[in-house]
Amino acid sequence: MAPVGVPALLMLASCLLFILPSCLYACPRSCSCPSPKEVHCTFRHLPSVPRNLPQDTKRLNLGYNKLKRVDPSLFEGLTSLVRLHLDHNLIDFIEPFSFNGLTSLKLLQLEGNKLQDLHSHTFITVSVLGTFWSSGLRHLHLADNQLEYLLPRTLQRLDRLEVLSLHGNPWACDCHLRWLLEWDKNHEGETSFIVFSNLCTTHSELYVMALNKIQLHTNI
């Protein structure tokens, strides 16, 4: 067989460079991609997150499926992801650090799931040497789950949070949530809460304490 010449090799390499990106960043079969860097997988009855999501995805919508759990492997490598919609699934557990590495994430939509509790490291998006943790989240939606309490550390590192949606949960509105009032006070002027609208009864201990401390917002 005659040896392949250099020009032929260069042409082959050029073809591979042209074809390879389209293979690596193709839209998942079970989803649609209406625009570059945007992946929609809603209403597909998906029991799991599609594999081989484009690495440069900025918006990922997985709402209205049958996802049950979230773990760190699901969104690994999606460092450009800004908006992640996981609402209206069957999610009842999120492993700690599941969103770690999503350094661009600003909006996380978890409304309408079956969450009963949240680990204090659930919403960490940045980890340095395993000792310094932070989160760049600005919008966090947890409405219409099965949450009764939030651990005090759950919001501790969400320094940039602007919108927090908590309504529609069976909250135990007592002194165990008193820390939330202090957290809100320390972030006064920075965070708009959708917290106590249709959340605590007018006779609950926390509602009485909150009357003059938390600004109500029903439309954000």
C-alpha positions as CSV (number, residue, x, y, z in Angstrom):
1,M,0.0,0.0,0.0
2,A,1.4,3.4,-0.9
3,P,2.2,5.7,2.0
4,V,-0.2,8.5,2.8
5,G,1.1,11.9,1.9
6,V,1.4,14.9,4.2
7,P,-1.3,16.9,2.3
8,A,-3.8,14.0,2.7
9,L,-3.1,13.7,6.4
10,L,-3.6,17.5,6.8
11,M,-6.9,17.2,5.0
12,L,-8.0,14.3,7.2
13,A,-7.1,16.2,10.3
14,S,-9.1,19.3,9.1
15,C,-12.2,17.1,8.5
16,L,-11.9,15.6,11.9
17,L,-11.7,19.0,13.5
18,F,-14.8,20.1,11.7
19,I,-16.8,17.0,12.5
20,L,-15.7,16.3,16.0
21,P,-17.2,19.4,17.7
22,S,-20.6,18.6,16.2
23,C,-20.4,15.1,17.7
24,L,-19.3,16.3,21.1
25,Y,-21.8,19.1,21.4
26,A,-24.8,17.7,19.5
27,C,-28.2,18.2,21.1
28,P,-29.4,15.2,23.1
29,R,-31.8,13.0,21.2
30,S,-34.5,13.3,23.9
31,C,-34.3,17.1,24.0
32,S,-34.6,20.1,21.7
33,C,-32.1,23.0,21.4
34,P,-34.0,26.1,20.1
35,S,-30.9,28.2,20.2
36,P,-27.1,27.6,20.8
37,K,-26.2,26.8,24.4
38,E,-29.9,26.2,25.3
39,V,-31.3,22.7,25.9
40,H,-34.9,21.9,26.6
41,C,-36.0,18.5,27.9
42,T,-39.4,19.2,29.4
43,F,-42.4,16.9,29.3
44,R,-40.3,13.9,28.2
45,H,-41.1,11.5,31.1
46,L,-37.3,11.3,31.6
47,P,-36.3,9.1,34.6
48,S,-32.7,10.4,34.4
49,V,-30.7,13.3,33.0
50,P,-29.6,12.8,29.4
51,R,-26.0,12.0,28.8
52,N,-23.5,14.0,26.8
53,L,-25.1,17.4,27.4
54,P,-23.2,20.1,25.4
55,Q,-20.4,21.3,27.6
56,D,-21.1,25.0,26.8
57,T,-24.8,24.8,27.7
58,K,-26.0,27.9,29.5
59,R,-29.7,27.1,30.0
60,L,-30.9,23.6,30.8
61,N,-34.6,22.9,31.3
62,L,-35.5,19.4,32.7
63,G,-38.8,20.4,34.2
64,Y,-41.9,18.1,34.2
65,N,-40.1,14.8,34.1
66,K,-39.6,11.9,36.4
67,L,-36.2,12.6,38.0
68,K,-36.0,11.3,41.6
69,R,-32.5,12.1,42.8
70,V,-29.7,14.6,42.1
71,D,-26.0,13.7,42.6
72,P,-22.7,15.3,41.7
73,S,-22.2,13.3,38.5
74,L,-25.3,14.6,36.7
75,F,-24.1,18.0,35.7
76,E,-20.3,17.5,35.9
77,G,-18.3,19.8,33.6
78,L,-21.2,22.2,32.8
79,T,-19.2,25.2,34.0
80,S,-21.0,27.6,31.7
81,L,-24.5,26.7,33.0
82,V,-26.4,29.8,34.2
83,R,-30.0,28.5,34.5
84,L,-31.0,25.1,35.7
85,H,-34.6,24.1,35.8
86,L,-35.5,20.9,37.7
87,D,-39.0,21.8,38.7
88,H,-42.0,19.5,38.8
89,N,-40.2,16.2,39.0
90,L,-40.2,13.6,41.7
91,I,-36.9,14.6,43.4
92,D,-36.9,13.7,47.0
93,F,-33.1,13.8,47.7
94,I,-30.2,16.0,46.6
95,E,-26.7,14.8,47.5
96,P,-24.4,17.3,49.1
97,F,-22.2,19.2,46.6
98,S,-24.4,18.1,43.6
99,F,-24.0,21.5,42.1
100,N,-20.4,22.0,43.0
101,G,-18.4,23.0,40.0
102,L,-21.3,24.9,38.3
103,T,-19.4,28.1,38.8
104,S,-21.7,30.2,36.5
105,L,-25.0,29.0,38.0
106,K,-27.3,31.9,38.9
107,L,-30.8,30.3,38.9
108,L,-31.9,27.0,40.3
109,Q,-35.5,26.0,40.0
110,L,-36.6,23.1,42.2
111,E,-40.3,24.0,42.6
112,G,-42.9,21.3,42.7
113,N,-40.8,18.3,43.8
114,K,-40.8,16.0,46.9
115,L,-38.0,17.4,48.9
116,Q,-38.3,17.0,52.7
117,D,-34.9,18.2,53.9
118,L,-31.8,19.8,52.5
119,H,-28.1,19.3,53.5
120,S,-26.2,22.4,54.5
121,H,-23.9,21.9,51.4
122,T,-26.7,21.3,48.9
123,F,-26.3,24.7,47.1
124,I,-22.5,25.0,47.1
125,T,-21.3,25.8,43.6
126,V,-17.6,26.6,44.3
127,S,-15.2,24.6,46.4
128,V,-11.5,25.5,47.0
129,L,-9.3,22.8,48.5
130,G,-12.3,21.2,50.2
131,T,-12.3,23.8,53.0
132,F,-13.6,27.0,51.4
133,W,-17.2,26.8,50.0
134,S,-19.4,29.4,48.4
135,S,-22.3,29.8,46.0
136,G,-23.0,32.2,43.2
137,L,-26.8,31.5,43.2
138,R,-29.0,34.6,42.9
139,H,-32.4,32.9,42.4
140,L,-33.4,29.8,44.3
141,H,-36.9,28.4,44.0
142,L,-38.0,25.8,46.6
143,A,-41.8,26.3,46.6
144,D,-44.3,23.5,46.6
145,N,-42.1,20.8,48.1
146,Q,-42.5,19.0,51.4
147,L,-40.1,21.0,53.5
148,E,-40.9,21.6,57.2
149,Y,-37.5,23.1,58.3
150,L,-34.4,24.5,56.9
151,L,-31.0,24.0,58.6
152,P,-29.4,27.3,59.6
153,R,-26.3,26.6,57.4
154,T,-28.4,25.9,54.3
155,L,-28.3,29.6,53.3
156,Q,-25.1,30.5,55.1
157,R,-22.9,30.7,51.9
158,L,-25.5,32.1,49.6
159,D,-24.2,35.6,49.9
160,R,-25.4,36.7,46.5
161,L,-29.0,35.4,46.8
162,E,-31.6,37.9,45.6
163,V,-34.8,35.8,45.3
164,L,-35.8,32.9,47.6
165,S,-39.1,31.2,47.0
166,L,-40.4,29.0,49.9
167,H,-44.2,29.1,49.7
168,G,-46.3,26.0,49.4
169,N,-44.4,23.9,51.9
170,P,-45.8,22.5,55.1
171,W,-43.5,24.7,57.3
172,A,-43.4,24.2,61.0
173,C,-43.6,27.9,61.8
174,D,-42.0,27.9,65.2
175,C,-38.7,28.9,66.9
176,H,-36.8,26.4,64.8
177,L,-37.0,28.8,61.9
178,R,-36.2,31.9,63.9
179,W,-32.7,31.9,62.4
180,L,-34.3,32.8,59.1
181,L,-35.4,36.1,60.4
182,E,-31.9,36.9,61.5
183,W,-30.5,35.8,58.2
184,D,-32.9,38.1,56.4
185,K,-32.0,41.0,58.7
186,N,-28.4,40.6,57.9
187,H,-29.2,40.6,54.2
188,E,-31.6,43.5,54.3
189,G,-31.7,45.4,51.1
190,E,-30.0,42.6,49.2
191,T,-32.6,39.8,49.1
192,S,-36.3,39.8,48.0
193,F,-38.1,37.0,49.8
194,I,-41.2,35.2,48.7
195,V,-41.3,33.7,52.2
196,F,-44.4,34.3,54.3
197,S,-47.0,34.8,51.6
198,N,-49.5,31.9,52.2
199,L,-46.8,30.2,54.3
200,C,-47.4,30.7,58.0
201,T,-50.8,31.2,59.6
202,T,-51.5,34.5,61.3
203,H,-51.4,32.7,64.7
204,S,-48.0,31.0,64.2
205,E,-45.1,32.1,66.4
206,L,-42.9,32.9,63.4
207,Y,-45.5,34.9,61.6
208,V,-45.9,37.2,64.6
209,M,-42.2,37.7,64.8
210,A,-41.9,38.3,61.1
211,L,-44.6,41.0,60.7
212,N,-42.1,43.9,61.0
213,K,-39.0,42.1,59.8
214,I,-39.7,40.5,56.5
215,Q,-41.0,42.3,53.4
216,L,-43.7,40.3,51.6
217,H,-43.4,39.8,47.9
218,T,-46.0,37.7,46.0
219,N,-44.9,38.7,42.5
220,I,-41.2,38.7,41.7
